[in-house]
Amino acid sequence: MIRFGYPYFGKKYLYDIVTNTLHYLVNEKPECRIDEIDEENVDMYSSLNEGSLITDHPVYRPCPHCMKKEYE
């Protein structure tokens, strides 16, 4: 579910800094537990190709729930 308030700002990809997990909010599942992630531990990105994602977090784990279709 795309969220438009802080810290989401309508972007599609959420990076959980604590778990190094990348979530695809368009395909969010209850198992992602997005609402339980502390706002200060969230980095948001518009696309997988966004340069800052690759620079800031070169190693990340795709969420097995919401990113499954992205990697198949």
Phi, psi and omega per residue, in radians:
M1 nan 2.118 3.099
I2 -1.234 2.336 3.114
R3 -2.039 2.529 -3.040
F4 -1.918 -0.216 3.118
G5 -1.428 -3.117 3.078
Y6 -1.167 2.420 -0.014
P7 -1.714 0.324 -2.978
Y8 -1.508 -0.761 3.059
F9 0.920 0.565 3.063
G10 1.329 0.161 -3.139
K11 -1.448 2.749 -3.007
K12 -1.573 -0.506 -3.014
Y13 -1.963 2.223 3.129
L14 -1.980 2.216 3.083
Y15 -1.852 2.121 3.086
D16 -1.545 1.904 -3.055
I17 -1.079 -0.636 -3.075
V18 -1.213 -0.749 -3.062
T19 -1.747 -0.064 -3.077
N20 1.031 0.560 -3.084
T21 -1.854 2.339 3.090
L22 -1.781 2.265 -3.136
H23 -2.006 2.540 3.075
Y24 -1.846 1.774 -2.989
L25 -1.163 -0.390 3.098
V26 -1.122 -0.534 -3.098
N27 -1.981 0.458 -3.064
E28 -1.000 2.409 3.083
K29 -2.033 2.744 3.105
P30 -0.986 -0.546 -3.126
E31 -1.153 -0.314 3.120
C32 -1.198 -0.537 3.139
R33 0.937 0.801 -3.105
I34 -1.031 -0.730 -3.099
D35 -1.152 -0.265 3.126
E36 -1.572 -0.132 3.132
I37 -1.408 2.214 3.120
D38 -1.061 2.316 -3.110
E39 -0.952 -0.586 -3.128
E40 -1.277 -0.186 3.118
N41 -1.819 0.352 -3.080
V42 -1.987 2.300 2.908
D43 -2.096 2.363 -3.090
M44 -1.979 2.566 -3.125
Y45 -2.452 2.611 -3.129
S46 -1.440 -0.535 -3.096
S47 -2.628 2.880 3.081
L48 -1.209 -0.416 -3.115
N49 -1.565 0.015 -3.122
E50 -1.055 2.175 -3.059
G51 -0.959 -0.686 -3.102
S52 -1.183 -0.530 3.067
L53 -1.083 -0.847 -3.101
I54 -1.169 -0.651 3.141
T55 -1.284 -0.837 -3.076
D56 -1.293 -0.604 -3.052
H57 -2.382 1.230 -3.075
P58 -1.128 -0.402 3.098
V59 -2.102 2.007 3.093
Y60 -2.466 2.774 3.108
R61 -1.812 2.193 3.042
P62 -1.236 2.382 3.103
C63 -1.062 2.269 -3.125
P64 -1.237 -0.189 -3.103
H65 -1.681 -0.915 -3.038
C66 -1.693 -0.303 -3.110
M67 -1.708 -0.022 -3.041
K68 -0.919 -0.859 -3.107
K69 -1.212 -0.494 3.137
E70 -1.119 -0.514 -3.037
Y71 -1.890 0.027 3.136
E72 -1.496 nan nan
